[in-house]
Amino acid sequence: MELKFKFLGKTCWILEIDKKFKIGCNPSFLNKKGEDIRFVGPEDESFKNIKLWLITECSLNHFDEEGAKIIEENARIITRKESGKLLRDKKNSNIDFVEWFKKREIEIKGYKIIIEVIPTYKGGGFLSNPILGKANGYFLTIIDGEGKVKRIYITADTIYAENIIKNLIYYPIDLMIANIGRIKNSYFSDDKTMDLVMLNSFIRTLNPENVITIFSKGEAARKEMKKYIDIIEVGEEKDI
């Protein structure tokens, strides 16, 4: 099974399966005034033929009203309830609001796709425990007509937590798509996100065959992050 990944900016990407259909994540095209975040525009051909959209959260850089407009009529959408306000003009039969630990199974062009929703966590401050996040992670199992399998873990915005790992540790993972938030968290910070240490913990524990690291900040922050780690560039494609 051939996979081709393309990063479209912010936290948006597409994954093409055997050149037959695409899975997309987090269409978003609005920037705050003064932001220098680059992204591929909605007129780009990359947004055609996307049969499944995974939306991790309804917030800036993840999903907005302009992103909702490019979702094609026949596409399936897996998301959280908060996204419903932006999906009012879509067919209800195509939208699944899925809670953590729940699964959906769909078929697209002869491929069976099992989508399991994985929890996310936000970091607490000094001596405080992590708290529940407001995003969906996703674990995809894609099975073609010959029984070949690919497994993909999409972290969404989260920190490293045992309650995440225990759901994934027993599966071989072909691709992990990781959202990194900063180089290093402050020990006393109450808004921890995935940093380099946490990313390495995910990789060491889950041992994915391939890792693609997404960093959704502006160009100045990306330049600094690239001193420490390889992050995918806007518009860049990778064969998996």
N, C-alpha and C positions, 0 to 999 in steps of 0.2 A: 504494500500500500504506500503510495507516494503522497507526501504532505508538502505543501509549500506555504510558508508563513510570510506575511507582509505586514509591517508596522506602519500605521497611518497617522500616528501622532496622538498626543494626550495618552489615553489608555485604550485607544481604538486599534484593532488589528483584524486581519482576516486569515483564515486557514483554508486553503484549497485542498480538496480530497480527490486524488487521482484525476485531476482536471475535469471533474464531473459536477461538483457543486462546492459552495463555500459556506463556512461557518464564520460569523462575525461577532465582534464584542465591542460594546460601549461606543456607539456612534455619538460624537459630540463635536460641535463646530463653533461654539461661542467662547470668546475670551473676555476676561475682565479688562477694563480700560488700562492700558499700560503694560499688559502682559506680553511677553515675547515668545509664547509657546507656538511652535510651528506644527502644522498638521496638513494632511491632504484634504482638499476641498470636496464637497458633496457631489460635484459634477464629474468626479473622476470615475473611470470605468471599473475601478476596483470594487465599487459598491453594487455592481450588477451581479445577478445570479446568486445572491446570498440567501440560502434556504433556511438557515437557523441563526437567530440572534441571541446571544447571551448577554444580559445586562446585569452587571454586578451591583450597581447602586444608582440611585437617582440623585446625582449631585454634580457640581461643576467638574469638568474634565472627564466625566463618565457618561452622562446621558442628559440631553437637553431637547427642547422642542424642535430645533433644527435637525438633530440626529434622528428624531422620530419620523421626520418627513421622508427620509431616504429608505426606510424599511419597506420593502416591496410587499404587495398585497397578499401574496401566497406564502410569505415567510413565517415560520414558527418563531415565537418569542418566549424565552424563559427569563423570568425576572422576579423582582420583589414587588409587593403590593404598592409601595410608594411610587413606582413608575406608572401606575395606572392612569394618573392624571394627564400624562403625555401620550397615552395610547388610546384615547377615546374614539378615534376615527378608525381604529384597526378592528378586524373581525375578532369577536370574543373567542371564537373557536380556535384561533391561532395563538392565543396568549395563555401562558401558564404562570400563575403566581405560585412559586414553589418555596416552601419553608426549608430550613436546614434539616439535613439528614434524609429528606424525601428524595424520591427518584421519579424520573419520567423516561419513558422509552418511546422513541419515534423511529420511523423509517423514511429515508430519503434516497430515492433512486437505487433501491436494492441494498442499501447499507442500514444496518441497525445501529442506532445511537442511544446509548444509555447515559442519561445525565443525572448525576448525583450532586445535590447541593451540599457544599462543605462550609462549616462555620468560619467566621472571621472574628478576630479580637483586636481591641485597641489597648495600648499600653497605659498602665497606671503610673503614678508617681512613686516616690521613694517609699518602700515598704508596703505598697498597695498592690493588690492582685490585678491581673489583666481583666478588662471588662468586655462584655459582648460588643462586637462591632455592628455596623449597620450596612453590611455588604454581604453578598453571596460569593463564596468561592465555588468552583465547579470541578467535578471530576468526570471526564468523558471516557466512555469505552466505545470505540467505533469498530464494528465488525462488518467486513465485506462479504460478498456472496460466496467466497471460497473459505470463509471462516478465519481469515487473517484478522488480527486484532491490533489496534493501537490504543494506548491509554494516555490521556493528557490531563495534567493537573493545572488549573488556573487559580492562582493564589488570591486574586483581587487584592484590595488594600488590607493587610493584616500584619500582625506580628507573629513570631514563632510561638506556638502553644501546643502543649501535649494533647489537648482535646482535638486539635487538627490532625496531628500526626497519627494518632491511634486509628483514625479512619482510613489511612492511606498506606500504612507501613507494610501491609501484606501483599500489595500489588506492585508488579513491575511497571515503572512509569517510563514511557517513551519520550515524553516531552513535558517539561515544567515551564509554564509561562509565569514569570514572577514580577510583581510590581514592587520596585524598591522606592523608598520614600526619602531617604537621606543617607549620608555617608556614615554617620554615627549618632545614635541617640544620646541625649544628656541623661546621666544617671538619675537626676532628680525630676526630669520632665514628666508631665502628666499626659502628653500626647505622643507617646512613642509610636513609631511606625516601623516597617521593615527597613533595617539598615544592613550594612555589609556583614556584620557578625550574625544576624538572624538569617540572612540569605544563605550564608555558608552552613548554618545549622540545618536548614531545610535540605540543602544539597547533600550534606554528609549523612543525614538520617534516611532520606528517601532514595538517594542514589539514582536520580533520573538519568536516562541515557543522553538526553539533550536538555539544555537550559537556555531560554531566551529571557533576558532581563530588560524590563521596560521601566523607563524613568520619564515621568510626565511633566517635568518642570521646564522652565524656559532655557534658552540657549546658554546663558551665563552659568546657571546651575549645572547644566549638562556637561559643559566644558570642564568644570571642577570634578564632577563625578567620574569622567573618563580618565582621570589621573589614577583611579583606583580599580576600575572594573570596565569590562567591555559591555557597553549598552548598545542596543540596536538603534540605528538611525531612522529618521522619518523617511518613509518610502523604500526602505531597504527590504529585500526579500531573502529568505533562507529556505533551502531545501532540507527536509527532514527525512 
